[in-house]
Amino acid sequence: MIDTVLLVRESNGQPIRVGMVGAGAEGRAIALQLGSPVPGIRLVGIANRTLEHGEKAFSQAGIAGWHRSSSPREAAKAIAAGNPVLTDDPSVLTDCDAVDVIVEVTGTTDVAAETCLAAFKHGKHMVLVNAELDSLLGPILKAKADRAGVVLTHTDGDEPGVAMTLLRYLRSGGLRPVAAGNLKGMVDHYRTPETQQAFAEKYGLNPKKTSSFADATKLSMEATVLANATGFQVGRRGMYGPACKNVQEMAQLLPADQMLTTGLVDYALGAAPYTGAFVIVYEDSALKQTQLAYYKLGDGPFYVFYTPYHLPHVQIASTIGRAFLNRDATIAPMAGPVCEVITVAKRNLKAGESLDGVGGFCVYGLIENTAAAREMAALPIGLSEGSVLTRDIGKDQVISFSDVSLPPDRISDKLWSEQTAKWPHSLPTSPVPITR
């Protein structure tokens, strides 16, 4: 087990050395937890463009004696001496021989993609706490990680990782998962940084990031990460998201034919236990149904299992350990994209307006099956920021590539083109079957 191996590494003085890129609210929470310290894991470096935020992360985590480093060699020397490093340049960590695993927590696309490519080049495993990047470019980055012989994984603790960890556990017992997803308290496509300002201030969050949580963009990104890892599709644009009192009701609220034909990613709205992730399995054996009824799981043939929490800053330790020790990704794309997050207007938009991207005032993101998204030439929301409209767009209208002028020289656009060329209309027709 990972915990046992990590304890051995701790006792032998050989912890997994982690470099973290990004020191926002989530990054600081991760630093705080890893600074406990976690047995067998050490946070040995932080890269953040604003050094003060990195200093704050170390300080809150109780990590003292850190050094500012401007080169990989300088960083390696400091780490070897037992001193963590702080830098404003991610390459200091990705290129450093004294770092084993990179954790990416910036929420960016271009910067994060560059970090991934650099990490792969230098043989580093990559843990993403970045649904923005994973939902946009996860498949092509996974292919590049495979070629480099390293692991690319999203983290346990984020809802897709929680759902996938549960799904893999159930699948290992011979059960057939047919749906999976999040528990969500509310969805309002028209929330903005202004409407979320007070909430963001209360919890020390970025208002724009908080807006993406409320307007369904982050939800759609997380569902896309899960879809690409399972092969499950979306039943309709934006998912069904049925309201219910308890997540166990989801067994009767999602379309049975779609669950059995393609598998579904979706979410429960307002359902107890109000946080975490769920997986629905299908069992058609009468004898097995009797056994599951005896253990209080209902009459079937669909049964709901759930994890009533998601704690990225805590559960990430398991992902780090699995990636480094077992070369096992907690959750990663199976192959090409199954779903994408398309860009939709939050309000009436005028030609010449520059889109402000994820969580902004202009657009929100909705999950869509890849085939449908490609047929519309829909603009992924991960590429929307800085794009300039070439025509007027009505509220709730999907924005396509033909509607915008893209910013120049972005690595994310180049990787997107490479991904679409490799998988022009990638869409598995069914989830991974269970042999009976």
DOTITOR-685519 format. One line per field, with one value per residue (C-alpha): residue in three letters; residue number from 1; x, y negated, z. Coordinates in steps of 0.2 Angstrom, whole numbers. Example, Ala and Ser with C-alpha at 12.3 -4.5 7.8 and 13.67 -1.06 7.14 Angstrom:
// DOTITOR-685519
resn (Ala; Ser)
resi (1; 2)
c1 (62; 68)
c2 (22; 5)
c3 (39; 36)
END
This chain:
// DOTITOR-685519
resn (Met; Ile; Asp; Thr; Val; Leu; Leu; Val; Arg; Glu; Ser; Asn; Gly; Gln; Pro; Ile; Arg; Val; Gly; Met; Val; Gly; Ala; Gly; Ala; Glu; Gly; Arg; Ala; Ile; Ala; Leu; Gln; Leu; Gly; Ser; Pro; Val; Pro; Gly; Ile; Arg; Leu; Val; Gly; Ile; Ala; Asn; Arg; Thr; Leu; Glu; His; Gly; Glu; Lys; Ala; Phe; Ser; Gln; Ala; Gly; Ile; Ala; Gly; Trp; His; Arg; Ser; Ser; Ser; Pro; Arg; Glu; Ala; Ala; Lys; Ala; Ile; Ala; Ala; Gly; Asn; Pro; Val; Leu; Thr; Asp; Asp; Pro; Ser; Val; Leu; Thr; Asp; Cys; Asp; Ala; Val; Asp; Val; Ile; Val; Glu; Val; Thr; Gly; Thr; Thr; Asp; Val; Ala; Ala; Glu; Thr; Cys; Leu; Ala; Ala; Phe; Lys; His; Gly; Lys; His; Met; Val; Leu; Val; Asn; Ala; Glu; Leu; Asp; Ser; Leu; Leu; Gly; Pro; Ile; Leu; Lys; Ala; Lys; Ala; Asp; Arg; Ala; Gly; Val; Val; Leu; Thr; His; Thr; Asp; Gly; Asp; Glu; Pro; Gly; Val; Ala; Met; Thr; Leu; Leu; Arg; Tyr; Leu; Arg; Ser; Gly; Gly; Leu; Arg; Pro; Val; Ala; Ala; Gly; Asn; Leu; Lys; Gly; Met; Val; Asp; His; Tyr; Arg; Thr; Pro; Glu; Thr; Gln; Gln; Ala; Phe; Ala; Glu; Lys; Tyr; Gly; Leu; Asn; Pro; Lys; Lys; Thr; Ser; Ser; Phe; Ala; Asp; Ala; Thr; Lys; Leu; Ser; Met; Glu; Ala; Thr; Val; Leu; Ala; Asn; Ala; Thr; Gly; Phe; Gln; Val; Gly; Arg; Arg; Gly; Met; Tyr; Gly; Pro; Ala; Cys; Lys; Asn; Val; Gln; Glu; Met; Ala; Gln; Leu; Leu; Pro; Ala; Asp; Gln; Met; Leu; Thr; Thr; Gly; Leu; Val; Asp; Tyr; Ala; Leu; Gly; Ala; Ala; Pro; Tyr; Thr; Gly; Ala; Phe; Val; Ile; Val; Tyr; Glu; Asp; Ser; Ala; Leu; Lys; Gln; Thr; Gln; Leu; Ala; Tyr; Tyr; Lys; Leu; Gly; Asp; Gly; Pro; Phe; Tyr; Val; Phe; Tyr; Thr; Pro; Tyr; His; Leu; Pro; His; Val; Gln; Ile; Ala; Ser; Thr; Ile; Gly; Arg; Ala; Phe; Leu; Asn; Arg; Asp; Ala; Thr; Ile; Ala; Pro; Met; Ala; Gly; Pro; Val; Cys; Glu; Val; Ile; Thr; Val; Ala; Lys; Arg; Asn; Leu; Lys; Ala; Gly; Glu; Ser; Leu; Asp; Gly; Val; Gly; Gly; Phe; Cys; Val; Tyr; Gly; Leu; Ile; Glu; Asn; Thr; Ala; Ala; Ala; Arg; Glu; Met; Ala; Ala; Leu; Pro; Ile; Gly; Leu; Ser; Glu; Gly; Ser; Val; Leu; Thr; Arg; Asp; Ile; Gly; Lys; Asp; Gln; Val; Ile; Ser; Phe; Ser; Asp; Val; Ser; Leu; Pro; Pro; Asp; Arg; Ile; Ser; Asp; Lys; Leu; Trp; Ser; Glu; Gln; Thr; Ala; Lys; Trp; Pro; His; Ser; Leu; Pro; Thr; Ser; Pro; Val; Pro; Ile; Thr; Arg)
resi (1; 2; 3; 4; 5; 6; 7; 8; 9; 10; 11; 12; 13; 14; 15; 16; 17; 18; 19; 20; 21; 22; 23; 24; 25; 26; 27; 28; 29; 30; 31; 32; 33; 34; 35; 36; 37; 38; 39; 40; 41; 42; 43; 44; 45; 46; 47; 48; 49; 50; 51; 52; 53; 54; 55; 56; 57; 58; 59; 60; 61; 62; 63; 64; 65; 66; 67; 68; 69; 70; 71; 72; 73; 74; 75; 76; 77; 78; 79; 80; 81; 82; 83; 84; 85; 86; 87; 88; 89; 90; 91; 92; 93; 94; 95; 96; 97; 98; 99; 100; 101; 102; 103; 104; 105; 106; 107; 108; 109; 110; 111; 112; 113; 114; 115; 116; 117; 118; 119; 120; 121; 122; 123; 124; 125; 126; 127; 128; 129; 130; 131; 132; 133; 134; 135; 136; 137; 138; 139; 140; 141; 142; 143; 144; 145; 146; 147; 148; 149; 150; 151; 152; 153; 154; 155; 156; 157; 158; 159; 160; 161; 162; 163; 164; 165; 166; 167; 168; 169; 170; 171; 172; 173; 174; 175; 176; 177; 178; 179; 180; 181; 182; 183; 184; 185; 186; 187; 188; 189; 190; 191; 192; 193; 194; 195; 196; 197; 198; 199; 200; 201; 202; 203; 204; 205; 206; 207; 208; 209; 210; 211; 212; 213; 214; 215; 216; 217; 218; 219; 220; 221; 222; 223; 224; 225; 226; 227; 228; 229; 230; 231; 232; 233; 234; 235; 236; 237; 238; 239; 240; 241; 242; 243; 244; 245; 246; 247; 248; 249; 250; 251; 252; 253; 254; 255; 256; 257; 258; 259; 260; 261; 262; 263; 264; 265; 266; 267; 268; 269; 270; 271; 272; 273; 274; 275; 276; 277; 278; 279; 280; 281; 282; 283; 284; 285; 286; 287; 288; 289; 290; 291; 292; 293; 294; 295; 296; 297; 298; 299; 300; 301; 302; 303; 304; 305; 306; 307; 308; 309; 310; 311; 312; 313; 314; 315; 316; 317; 318; 319; 320; 321; 322; 323; 324; 325; 326; 327; 328; 329; 330; 331; 332; 333; 334; 335; 336; 337; 338; 339; 340; 341; 342; 343; 344; 345; 346; 347; 348; 349; 350; 351; 352; 353; 354; 355; 356; 357; 358; 359; 360; 361; 362; 363; 364; 365; 366; 367; 368; 369; 370; 371; 372; 373; 374; 375; 376; 377; 378; 379; 380; 381; 382; 383; 384; 385; 386; 387; 388; 389; 390; 391; 392; 393; 394; 395; 396; 397; 398; 399; 400; 401; 402; 403; 404; 405; 406; 407; 408; 409; 410; 411; 412; 413; 414; 415; 416; 417; 418; 419; 420; 421; 422; 423; 424; 425; 426; 427; 428; 429; 430; 431; 432; 433; 434; 435; 436)
c1 (0; 6; 5; 16; 29; 29; 32; 47; 54; 51; 61; 75; 76; 71; 55; 47; 53; 39; 40; 24; 20; 7; 4; -14; -27; -27; -8; -6; -18; -8; 8; 1; -4; 12; 22; 14; 25; 16; 26; 37; 34; 43; 38; 56; 51; 38; 37; 25; 26; 23; 36; 27; 13; 26; 33; 16; 14; 30; 26; 9; 15; 28; 42; 58; 75; 69; 81; 77; 85; 87; 94; 91; 108; 107; 90; 98; 112; 100; 88; 103; 107; 89; 83; 67; 68; 57; 57; 47; 52; 44; 59; 70; 59; 55; 74; 80; 88; 83; 64; 54; 37; 29; 12; 4; -9; -10; -27; -19; -17; -2; 9; 4; 6; 24; 27; 21; 31; 47; 43; 41; 58; 67; 58; 47; 30; 16; 1; -12; -23; -29; -45; -43; -28; -34; -51; -43; -27; -27; -27; -12; -2; -5; 1; 17; 19; 18; 31; 42; 40; 32; 15; 2; -12; -26; -27; -37; -47; -54; -71; -65; -51; -63; -75; -62; -54; -71; -75; -59; -62; -80; -73; -60; -74; -82; -96; -101; -100; -112; -112; -102; -101; -101; -113; -116; -125; -131; -128; -131; -124; -124; -114; -99; -84; -95; -109; -96; -85; -92; -91; -73; -67; -75; -64; -49; -53; -51; -68; -65; -61; -76; -87; -82; -87; -105; -108; -105; -89; -78; -92; -91; -72; -72; -85; -74; -59; -70; -77; -60; -54; -69; -76; -93; -102; -113; -132; -135; -126; -122; -128; -145; -141; -157; -162; -164; -163; -151; -138; -145; -160; -148; -151; -168; -165; -153; -159; -156; -154; -140; -131; -131; -126; -113; -111; -114; -105; -117; -121; -133; -140; -143; -141; -135; -121; -119; -101; -90; -93; -104; -103; -118; -117; -128; -132; -144; -141; -157; -146; -134; -148; -154; -137; -136; -154; -149; -134; -147; -142; -159; -168; -158; -154; -145; -135; -127; -110; -103; -89; -95; -80; -67; -51; -38; -25; -26; -30; -16; -3; -10; -9; 9; 13; 4; 12; 30; 30; 18; 18; -1; -11; -26; -36; -30; -37; -40; -35; -43; -56; -73; -80; -75; -80; -88; -89; -107; -111; -116; -124; -127; -109; -103; -91; -74; -76; -62; -67; -61; -61; -66; -76; -77; -91; -93; -94; -98; -93; -104; -98; -102; -98; -83; -92; -105; -93; -82; -97; -101; -82; -86; -72; -66; -68; -50; -45; -57; -48; -41; -50; -59; -76; -78; -97; -111; -116; -132; -134; -133; -127; -112; -96; -87; -69; -76; -83; -67; -49; -37; -22; -6; 8; 0; 6; -11; -17; -3; -7; -25; -22; -10; -24; -38; -27; -22; -41; -52; -68; -63; -78; -78; -95; -96; -87; -74; -84; -84; -81; -93)
c2 (0; -18; -23; -9; -13; -31; -27; -17; -31; -43; -31; -29; -48; -47; -57; -61; -78; -89; -106; -116; -129; -141; -148; -155; -149; -131; -130; -138; -125; -111; -118; -119; -101; -95; -105; -95; -86; -71; -55; -51; -67; -84; -101; -106; -121; -133; -143; -158; -174; -184; -179; -186; -173; -160; -167; -167; -149; -143; -154; -147; -130; -133; -129; -139; -141; -143; -151; -161; -152; -158; -142; -123; -120; -133; -125; -108; -113; -121; -106; -95; -105; -103; -120; -122; -135; -149; -156; -165; -154; -136; -130; -131; -117; -107; -107; -103; -86; -87; -87; -71; -77; -93; -99; -112; -123; -139; -137; -144; -136; -143; -144; -127; -119; -125; -119; -101; -101; -106; -93; -79; -84; -82; -66; -73; -66; -79; -81; -93; -103; -112; -107; -122; -114; -96; -98; -108; -98; -83; -70; -77; -81; -63; -57; -67; -61; -43; -46; -53; -39; -49; -50; -64; -64; -75; -74; -64; -77; -86; -79; -70; -61; -57; -49; -40; -33; -26; -20; -10; -3; 3; 9; 20; 29; 34; 21; 11; -8; -17; -35; -46; -64; -78; -85; -103; -115; -128; -133; -150; -153; -172; -174; -186; -191; -206; -195; -183; -197; -195; -176; -177; -189; -179; -163; -172; -167; -175; -182; -177; -159; -159; -165; -150; -138; -146; -148; -129; -132; -123; -110; -107; -106; -93; -83; -83; -77; -63; -59; -58; -46; -35; -35; -41; -54; -68; -65; -83; -99; -105; -88; -85; -90; -84; -92; -79; -78; -64; -58; -40; -46; -48; -30; -34; -51; -49; -40; -22; -19; -32; -25; -8; -13; -26; -29; -46; -60; -71; -80; -80; -97; -101; -83; -77; -74; -90; -87; -74; -63; -48; -33; -23; -4; 7; 25; 36; 52; 56; 65; 51; 39; 48; 47; 28; 26; 35; 23; 8; 2; 3; 14; 10; 13; -4; -7; -23; -24; -40; -48; -62; -73; -80; -87; -92; -98; -81; -68; -75; -65; -49; -55; -60; -43; -33; -43; -42; -24; -15; -25; -25; -40; -43; -50; -53; -53; -36; -42; -56; -68; -62; -79; -97; -113; -125; -144; -152; -170; -176; -192; -200; -203; -215; -214; -220; -215; -205; -190; -189; -170; -157; -165; -182; -194; -188; -169; -153; -135; -120; -102; -95; -78; -81; -76; -89; -102; -99; -99; -117; -122; -127; -138; -129; -141; -137; -146; -160; -173; -187; -182; -196; -194; -197; -198; -201; -186; -184; -179; -160; -158; -146; -155; -146; -149; -158; -171; -177; -182; -172; -180; -176; -164; -154; -137; -131; -135; -125; -110; -111; -110; -95; -87; -89; -83; -67; -64; -73; -67; -56; -49; -31; -23; -15; -14; -1; 15; 27; 45; 57)
c3 (0; -4; 15; 20; 6; 11; 29; 23; 13; 28; 39; 26; 23; 5; 4; -13; -18; -24; -33; -34; -47; -41; -24; -24; -12; -17; -18; -1; 6; -2; 5; 22; 22; 14; 27; 41; 35; 25; 28; 14; 4; 5; -3; -9; -20; -25; -41; -42; -53; -37; -25; -10; -12; -12; 4; 11; 7; 15; 30; 33; 31; 44; 32; 37; 29; 11; -2; -17; -32; -50; -58; -57; -52; -38; -33; -32; -21; -9; -8; -6; 10; 16; 11; 1; -14; -20; -38; -50; -64; -65; -76; -60; -53; -69; -74; -57; -53; -35; -39; -42; -45; -51; -44; -56; -47; -57; -66; -82; -99; -108; -93; -86; -103; -104; -87; -92; -107; -98; -84; -97; -105; -89; -83; -70; -66; -67; -55; -61; -49; -65; -73; -85; -93; -91; -99; -114; -118; -106; -121; -130; -115; -109; -126; -123; -105; -111; -124; -111; -100; -86; -77; -80; -68; -61; -43; -30; -20; -35; -39; -55; -45; -31; -43; -53; -37; -32; -49; -51; -34; -39; -56; -47; -38; -54; -54; -70; -68; -80; -73; -62; -57; -44; -31; -34; -23; -36; -54; -61; -79; -76; -61; -62; -52; -46; -39; -31; -23; -6; -6; -13; 1; 15; 10; 3; -15; -32; -37; -55; -50; -38; -53; -63; -49; -49; -68; -72; -81; -68; -66; -85; -84; -70; -79; -95; -86; -80; -97; -105; -92; -92; -110; -103; -113; -109; -111; -117; -118; -100; -92; -84; -67; -59; -42; -28; -9; -8; -21; -20; -30; -45; -49; -55; -62; -76; -92; -91; -110; -110; -95; -103; -120; -118; -99; -93; -83; -74; -57; -43; -39; -20; -15; 2; 7; -3; -7; -15; -30; -35; -46; -52; -56; -65; -60; -69; -60; -49; -36; -35; -34; -18; -10; -14; -7; 9; 11; 10; -7; -14; -27; -42; -56; -54; -38; -31; -22; -16; -7; 4; 4; -8; 0; -14; -1; 9; -5; -16; -6; -12; -30; -28; -20; -33; -48; -41; -33; -44; -60; -58; -63; -52; -67; -85; -102; -110; -127; -137; -130; -127; -121; -122; -114; -126; -125; -122; -121; -103; -111; -128; -135; -148; -162; -156; -138; -130; -121; -103; -102; -88; -74; -82; -87; -105; -106; -97; -102; -105; -107; -124; -133; -144; -160; -158; -152; -168; -179; -173; -173; -155; -147; -131; -116; -112; -128; -126; -115; -126; -141; -150; -157; -176; -175; -163; -152; -143; -125; -122; -140; -143; -149; -163; -170; -185; -173; -165; -169; -158; -149; -157; -152; -139; -135; -130; -148; -155; -144; -147; -166; -163; -152; -165; -179; -169; -164; -177; -170; -156; -147; -139; -142; -125; -108; -105; -104; -89; -94; -86)
END
